[in-house]
Structure formats: C-alpha cells, structure tokens
C-alpha cells in the first residue's frame, strides 16, 4: 500500500470503516508514521461493545482523545468535502501551470461527451470535451499575443461548495496574479461518474463587474 500511495504521489489519506479500535486505529497510526496527512471524517468509523467500553464510548475515546490533533484531523463531513474539492481544484489548476495536457484531460468525461465551458475571454466558449481540449492544447503551445505565453497563476477567493450526493458546484472568485482586477467569477459543476470518479461537466467564467 505504501508503494502504491507513493507512486500516486498521494499526501493525504481519508480513513473510514471498522472497527475503530483495531483496523482504523492501526491505519491512522501507520499512515501518520509514514508521513501522510490523516483525515478521519466524523461518524465514518464504528465498532461493537466490548467488555470494557460500549461502542459509542470506544468511538469517542479514539476519535476525540487519541487521534485528533495528534495522529489525525478528525473533521465534520462538511469540512472533509471542502478540503477534498479544494485539493481537486488546486490539482486541476496545477495541471495548467505545468502545461500537462494529459493531466488536464483526466478531469473531464470521455472525449465525445458534452462539456459546456463558457470562458471569460471572447471566442473561447466550447461545447464538447474534444473542442475544449483542442483549444487548451493550442493555448498551451502558442499562448496569446497579449500575454506572456505563460499560464497565469489564479488566486482563489471565497470558495463555496454546494453538494448534493453525486454532484457538486464550486463557486469562487479567481484573480490573475499579474492583474487581480477585475476578478473572474467561476461556477464549476462536477459529477461523480462511477469508475471515472469526479469529472468536470460545466464551467461558467465571467469577469466581475466594475
């Protein structure tokens, strides 16, 4: 498992399951000892009563007294979701900074799938993954006459998350580091597509009114 996580360049592990005092406890501590950031979502591990403690007491003993702020961060599900999608967005943006076309492609559904992207730059709207990837490849190769031919770092502000089972909407302000005003208002709709995982289905970008 350590070799697999290292190859995947994973840094954070979210631990869920049972039983609290056996497999979960061992996983939390082993992951911490190997240098991973460990997150335990609230009420996502459980156990049975034993001769010393009831299941609920065992849960609270490990989650609240043993793991939290020592081996792990024990967080609410709302906090975990926000951390997950913050990381999703950071990884997505980093793929642009690295000009990694294949990595960018991995955030979208199949190439012939519809994926509506309304861009804040005129003439850059696309309606399929194929159109969007063609536009991205051209931009990363040729840049724009008015820009430095490098991808502008985007500073993220006021990130909000609207979550509904297998769909999520990220709403935030993005500011280009070299020209922070006006900000770009972004709405990003992401769906969970089974084996494909979370994929971006629609993005709407527009400059903030002066």
Secondary structure, DSSP 4 states (H G I P E B T S, - for coil): -HHHHHHTT--EEE--EE-IIIIIHHHHHHHHHTT-EEEEETT-EE----SSS-HHHHHHIIIIIIIBTTTBEEE-HHHHHHHHHHHHHHHHHHHHHTT-HHHHHTTB--TTSEEEEE-SSTT--EEEHHHHHHHHHHHHHH--TTS-SSPPPEEEEEEEEEEETTEEEEEEEEEETTEEEEEEEEEEEEEE-GGG-EEEEEEEEEEPP-
